[in-house]
Amino acid sequence: MAQGAVFLDRDGTINEDTGYVSDPEDLVLLAGAPEAIKRLNQEGIKVIVVSNQSGVGRGYFTESDVRAVNERLEKLLLLDGARLDGIYYCPHRPDEGCPCRKPEVGLIERAAVEHGIDPERSFVVGDKTDDVYMAKRAGAKAVLVLTGKGAEEKEKLDKDPDFVARDILDAVTWILRDKEAK
């Protein structure tokens, strides 16, 4: 039986959202992010990053730049004993109609196949409406964090997330309680 996972947005959820992050040295983890991910690791829950990186499609940076930023993300997390099970991103612009660009579910579907994940037993944590809508489309539970753009994005939602969290650590605490309740 496929297990659930926690799908995390990157910018604004795990690290500071400083615009289009293209230089690995500009990546700064949010307080509590390594601890939150480590708690999921300790519970045996897969942690997958799903991120829109339209800066590639817009010509602001290359896919090599995205990979370099993601490698730094993994290294910084490992320093605190946390690890990611996968990182998936969409390099396309919003106007390209890509099925992997959030709020579409292509990234979750690909990760589900590659990691044996049941999206309906999963959670999506992010700071944007697209994260909430992707979760709902995939049948996963949606957690909106108020870090990054979360506070302003909350006002734009026409579908309620399953939980609104102060930050990623608060989100993970709720996820672990929700999983225990089952």
Secondary structure, DSSP 4 states (H G I P E B T S, - for coil): -PBPEEEE-SBTTTB---SS--SGGG--BPTTHHHHHHHHHHTT-EEEEEEE-TTTTTTSS-HHHHHHHHHHHHHHHHHTT---SEEEEE-S-GGG--TTSTTSSHHHHHHHHHHTB-GGG-EEEESSHHHHHHHHHHT-EEEEESTTTHHHHHTT-SS--SEEESSHHHHHHHHHHHHHT-
